[in-house]
Amino acid sequence: MPLYKVWYKNVDEPLQFSSIGRCSEEEIVLMVLQHEGTAEQLVADRARGDQADRQRPSLAELIKNGGLGSVRYTEDESEMNAIS
């Protein structure tokens, strides 16, 4: 179970969570947005299929619209990765 630490909004203490498998960068950003309580406002309903996928904001738009600033993460204490 990978342990993720995610820094955003220039906070000192990261958001920490574990997952069953490796997370994509999109899943990491969605986890942060859920933690912030803004995920439902910013992400299109995926249950609608292909049409929703075309309208879904890009990862960069989600970060910008969520006011997350610079999003960085580590996976199991690995090297720091930046999401842009």
Buried (B, 14 or more C-beta within 10 A) or exposed (E): EBEBBBBBEEEEEBBEBEBEEEBEBBEBBBBBBBEBEBBEEBBEEEEEEEEEEEEBBEBEEBBEBBEBEEBBBBBEEEEEEEBE
